Amino acid sequence: MSEPVRIAQTTDDLDEQFDAIVDVLRRDVRNLRQQLETYGRTYQKHDEVTQRGYRRLKQLQLVMQHIESSAAYLLGSGIDPSRDSDDDSVEVAQRVLGSLEAERERLYRDVHDGPAQVLANAIFEVEYLERIAERAPAEVRQTLRTELANLKGQFRGSLDSVRAMIYDLRPPELTELGLAEAIRNYASEWELRCGIKVASQLDLKDTGLNPMEELAIYRVMQEALQNVHKHAHASAVGMAWSRSNDTWVLHVTDDGMGFDLVKAARHKKSVGLLSMRERAELIGGSLQIQSTPGKGTAVTLLLPIEKKVEPLRARRNERSREEHS
């Protein structure tokens, strides 16, 4: 703990008292930062990382940011923390989602131009070797055919997987099609690729949401379907996108094997669930997951429309008019 603030008792010098308070604050902020970094390192080494531990770390980091921002303002090197706090939160969310999408686009290009091309070329080479093998002596011809056929099958399987990855990374067609149609297109392609029936009920009306919100919803839908493919062993999926009163709702269900939510929360590989929850919270929504072993899973994203943040410029203009009135 920091020492108590020592303010000179023999003087009424306000500058001296202010400097004493600032010195203690500076030490306390430095001490809090060190403790938070220690907590973060311990969290990373923990064998059973839970959603509760993850959320606590995020809460501590957020509080620490506010404390450091306030201290920077007091020390003369920052902005007034009472101004534009909501705007800053929105801008941070936009930067986070923007960075995620930029990384997806980079991976899309790299995988498309790299591994996908290499595998396609490898298949052509194997087919060339198959033609050459037909001129080999009879005693080794069948062996070569078998080995080359196995090799080509492995390459084709890998290429199919890479192409599926490319499709998942590809930027969605939200601007051209709208959110509902983009969801329908992805679900149709996913159904063909994975062999799992998707029954969709999609509200085709204009959402009134901004591009960041629509993109986050699309990515949550995508992650939910990917989890079904990887883990659920389901035969059918239901998907609904609708507006209920003042809330947009995305609902994805499956008839798969389900899972234990408590155990999943403790599993270090439950990144997909955390990713969906983070995306929902970044746009002011919430994510609900219901699952029981043997009874399938339901993922629900709720986005209250009344919580939508006004455009930053409009809010700043309004604040400026109030200050000058």
C-alpha positions in Angstrom: 0.0 0.0 0.0 1.1 3.5 -0.6 2.0 5.8 2.2 -0.6 8.3 3.3 -0.6 11.6 1.6 1.7 13.9 3.5 0.6 17.5 3.2 2.6 20.2 4.8 0.9 21.4 8.0 2.9 24.6 8.4 1.8 26.1 5.1 -1.3 26.9 3.2 0.6 26.6 -0.1 -1.9 25.0 -2.5 0.8 24.1 -5.1 2.8 22.2 -2.4 -0.3 20.3 -1.3 -1.2 19.5 -5.0 2.3 18.2 -5.7 2.2 15.9 -2.7 -1.1 14.4 -3.8 0.2 13.9 -7.3 3.3 12.2 -6.1 1.3 9.6 -4.1 -1.1 9.1 -7.1 1.8 8.5 -9.4 3.3 5.8 -7.1 -0.2 4.2 -6.6 -0.8 4.0 -10.3 2.6 2.4 -10.9 2.0 -0.1 -8.1 -1.5 -1.0 -9.6 0.0 -1.5 -13.0 2.6 -3.9 -11.6 0.0 -5.9 -9.8 -2.2 -6.1 -12.9 0.7 -7.4 -15.0 1.4 -10.0 -12.3 -2.2 -11.1 -12.4 -2.1 -11.3 -16.2 1.0 -13.5 -16.2 -0.5 -15.8 -13.6 -3.7 -16.0 -15.6 -1.8 -17.1 -18.7 0.0 -19.9 -16.8 -3.1 -21.2 -15.1 -4.1 -24.7 -16.2 -7.9 -24.1 -15.9 -8.7 -20.8 -17.5 -12.4 -20.1 -16.9 -14.7 -17.5 -18.4 -15.0 -16.0 -14.9 -11.2 -15.5 -14.8 -11.1 -14.2 -18.3 -13.9 -11.6 -17.6 -12.2 -10.5 -14.3 -8.9 -9.9 -16.2 -10.8 -7.8 -18.8 -12.5 -5.9 -16.0 -9.2 -5.1 -14.3 -7.7 -4.0 -17.6 -10.6 -1.7 -18.3 -10.5 -0.2 -14.8 -6.7 0.3 -15.1 -7.1 2.1 -18.4 -9.6 4.5 -16.8 -7.3 5.1 -13.8 -4.3 5.8 -16.0 -6.3 8.0 -18.2 -7.6 10.0 -15.2 -4.1 10.2 -13.7 -2.7 11.4 -17.1 -5.2 14.2 -17.2 -4.4 15.2 -13.6 -0.7 15.2 -14.4 -1.2 17.4 -17.4 -0.5 14.8 -20.1 -3.9 13.6 -21.0 -7.5 14.7 -21.8 -10.4 15.2 -19.5 -11.7 11.7 -18.7 -15.2 13.1 -18.2 -15.4 14.1 -21.9 -16.0 11.8 -24.8 -15.8 8.6 -22.7 -18.6 7.0 -24.6 -17.1 8.1 -27.9 -13.7 6.6 -26.9 -15.4 3.3 -26.0 -17.0 3.2 -29.5 -13.8 4.1 -31.2 -11.9 1.4 -29.3 -14.5 -1.2 -30.3 -14.3 -0.1 -33.9 -10.5 -0.4 -33.9 -10.6 -3.8 -32.3 -13.1 -5.1 -34.9 -11.3 -3.3 -37.7 -8.0 -5.0 -36.7 -9.6 -8.4 -36.6 -11.1 -7.9 -40.1 -7.8 -6.6 -41.5 -6.0 -9.7 -40.1 -8.7 -11.9 -41.7 -8.2 -10.2 -45.1 -4.4 -10.6 -44.8 -4.8 -14.3 -44.0 -7.3 -14.7 -46.9 -4.8 -13.3 -49.4 -1.9 -15.2 -47.9 -3.6 -18.6 -47.9 -5.2 -18.0 -51.3 -1.8 -17.1 -52.9 0.3 -19.6 -50.8 -0.9 -23.0 -49.6 -3.9 -23.2 -51.9 -1.7 -22.7 -55.0 1.0 -25.0 -53.7 -1.5 -27.8 -53.2 -3.1 -27.3 -56.6 0.3 -27.4 -58.3 1.2 -30.6 -56.3 -2.0 -32.3 -57.7 -0.9 -31.4 -61.2 2.5 -32.9 -60.6 1.1 -36.1 -59.2 -1.2 -36.4 -62.3 1.9 -35.9 -64.5 3.7 -38.7 -62.5 0.7 -40.9 -63.0 1.0 -40.6 -66.8 4.7 -41.4 -66.6 4.0 -44.4 -64.3 2.0 -46.0 -67.1 5.3 -46.5 -69.0 7.0 -48.2 -66.0 7.7 -51.9 -65.9 4.6 -54.0 -65.2 6.0 -55.3 -61.9 6.1 -51.8 -60.3 3.3 -50.1 -62.2 0.5 -51.1 -59.9 2.5 -50.1 -56.8 3.2 -46.6 -58.3 -0.5 -46.2 -59.2 -1.6 -47.0 -55.7 1.0 -44.7 -54.0 0.3 -41.8 -56.4 -3.5 -42.2 -56.0 -3.1 -42.1 -52.2 -0.9 -39.1 -52.4 -3.3 -37.3 -54.8 -6.2 -38.1 -52.4 -4.3 -36.5 -49.5 -3.5 -33.4 -51.5 -7.2 -33.1 -52.6 -8.4 -33.4 -49.1 -6.0 -30.8 -47.9 -6.9 -28.5 -50.8 -10.6 -28.8 -49.9 -9.8 -27.9 -46.3 -7.8 -24.9 -47.4 -10.5 -23.7 -49.7 -13.0 -24.0 -46.9 -10.7 -21.9 -44.8 -10.4 -19.3 -47.5 -14.2 -19.1 -47.8 -14.5 -18.5 -44.0 -11.9 -15.8 -44.1 -13.3 -14.0 -47.2 -14.9 -10.6 -46.3 -18.7 -11.0 -46.3 -20.9 -9.3 -48.9 -22.8 -7.2 -46.5 -22.7 -4.0 -48.5 -24.0 -5.6 -51.7 -26.5 -8.1 -50.2 -27.4 -6.9 -46.8 -27.0 -8.9 -43.6 -29.8 -11.4 -44.0 -28.9 -12.3 -47.6 -25.2 -12.6 -46.6 -26.2 -15.0 -43.8 -28.3 -17.0 -46.2 -25.5 -17.3 -48.8 -23.0 -18.4 -46.2 -25.4 -20.9 -44.6 -26.2 -22.4 -48.1 -22.5 -22.8 -48.9 -21.8 -24.2 -45.4 -24.6 -26.7 -45.9 -23.2 -28.0 -49.1 -19.7 -28.2 -47.8 -20.5 -29.8 -44.4 -23.5 -31.9 -45.4 -25.6 -30.6 -42.5 -29.1 -29.3 -43.3 -29.7 -25.7 -42.4 -33.3 -24.4 -42.0 -33.3 -20.6 -42.0 -35.9 -18.0 -41.1 -34.4 -14.6 -41.9 -35.9 -11.1 -41.6 -35.0 -9.4 -44.8 -35.8 -5.9 -43.7 -33.1 -3.2 -43.5 -31.5 -3.6 -40.1 -30.7 0.1 -39.5 -27.5 -1.2 -37.9 -24.1 0.3 -38.7 -21.5 -1.8 -40.7 -19.5 -2.6 -37.5 -22.6 -4.1 -35.8 -23.6 -6.1 -38.9 -20.1 -7.5 -39.3 -19.9 -8.6 -35.7 -23.3 -10.4 -36.0 -22.2 -12.1 -39.2 -19.0 -13.3 -37.6 -20.9 -14.6 -34.5 -23.2 -16.6 -36.9 -20.1 -17.9 -38.8 -18.4 -19.0 -35.6 -21.5 -20.7 -34.3 -21.8 -22.8 -37.5 -18.1 -23.6 -37.4 -18.5 -24.9 -33.9 -21.4 -27.1 -35.1 -19.2 -28.5 -37.8 -16.2 -29.1 -35.6 -17.8 -30.4 -32.4 -21.5 -31.1 -32.5 -21.9 -34.1 -34.8 -25.3 -32.6 -35.7 -27.6 -33.6 -38.6 -29.6 -30.3 -38.7 -29.2 -26.7 -37.8 -31.9 -24.0 -37.3 -31.1 -20.4 -37.9 -33.3 -17.4 -37.2 -32.6 -13.6 -37.6 -35.5 -11.4 -36.5 -36.5 -8.2 -34.7 -38.4 -8.6 -31.5 -39.7 -5.3 -30.3 -36.6 -3.2 -29.8 -34.1 -6.0 -30.1 -32.5 -7.8 -33.0 -32.1 -11.5 -32.3 -29.8 -14.1 -34.0 -30.6 -17.7 -32.9 -28.6 -20.7 -34.0 -29.6 -24.2 -32.8 -28.4 -27.7 -33.6 -29.5 -31.2 -32.8 -25.9 -32.4 -32.0 -24.3 -33.9 -29.0 -24.2 -30.8 -26.9 -21.7 -30.2 -24.1 -21.2 -29.3 -20.5 -21.1 -25.5 -20.2 -19.1 -25.5 -16.9 -16.4 -27.9 -18.3 -16.3 -25.9 -21.5 -15.7 -22.7 -19.6 -12.7 -24.3 -17.9 -11.2 -25.5 -21.1 -8.4 -23.5 -22.5 -9.4 -24.2 -26.1 -12.9 -22.6 -25.7 -11.7 -19.6 -27.7 -14.6 -19.7 -30.1 -17.2 -19.1 -27.3 -15.2 -16.3 -25.9 -14.7 -14.7 -29.3 -18.5 -14.7 -29.9 -19.2 -13.2 -26.5 -16.6 -10.5 -27.0 -17.9 -9.5 -30.4 -21.4 -9.3 -29.0 -20.4 -7.1 -26.1 -18.2 -4.8 -28.3 -21.4 -3.7 -30.1 -23.5 -3.4 -27.0 -25.2 -6.8 -27.3 -25.1 -10.0 -25.2 -24.6 -13.7 -26.0 -26.5 -16.5 -24.4 -25.4 -20.2 -24.8 -27.6 -23.1 -23.8 -26.4 -26.7 -24.1 -26.9 -30.0 -22.5 -25.0 -33.2 -23.3 -27.0 -35.2 -25.8 -29.6 -32.5 -26.3 -27.9 -30.0 -28.7 -26.9 -26.4 -28.4 -28.5 -23.0 -28.8 -26.6 -19.8 -29.4 -28.5 -16.5 -29.1 -27.2 -13.0 -29.8 -29.3 -10.1 -28.5 -28.7 -6.6 -29.7 -31.0 -4.0 -28.2 -31.6 -1.2 -30.7 -32.1 1.5 -28.1 -28.5 1.0 -27.0 -27.1 1.9 -30.3 -24.6 4.7 -30.0 -25.3 7.9 -31.9 -22.8 8.9 -34.6 -19.7 10.4 -32.9 -19.7 13.6 -35.0 -23.4 14.3 -34.1 -22.8 13.8 -30.4 -19.7 16.0 -30.5 -21.6 18.7 -32.4 -24.4 18.6 -29.9 -22.0 18.9 -27.0 -20.3 21.8 -28.7 -23.7 23.6 -29.1 -24.4 23.1 -25.4 -21.1 24.5 -24.3 -21.5 27.6 -26.5 -25.2 28.2 -25.6 
